[in-house]
Amino acid sequence: LKLVQSGGGLARPGGSLRLSCSASESVFEYYAIGWFRQAPGMDREGIATITSNAGFITYAPSVKGRFTISKDNGKKTAYLQMKSLKPEDTAVYYCAADMPPTGWPGFEKADYDYWGQGTQVTVPS
């Protein structure tokens, strides 16, 4: 499964951005998707996950209420809508795909089999 990311860039504090994560393979619909981010000098952290059928979603406390994850299996694309951006949201953002045995994706990056190329999000202070 190849994941191609788009979106991101520069946003002012309080602004919005949307990230996309697209695949060409139809098996995309069977994969749960996680969004991760990595700030300079920091570990990569999971911030949002969605099950394969988009029926169950989880968020990290740092983004809950501001970010929205979604998945459109018909378009083979997952999204991360980011609102009320803060300077501490500055990071490289990654999408990743997992087919968890239980069906429930987590925030452990080692569980994910496929990764997008990453995209920079910068929110200046």
Summary of the structure (lengths in Angstrom):
residues: 125
radius of gyration: 13.4
end to end distance: 36.7
largest distance: 41.5
contacts: 389
relative contact order: 0.32
helix: 9%
strand: 43%
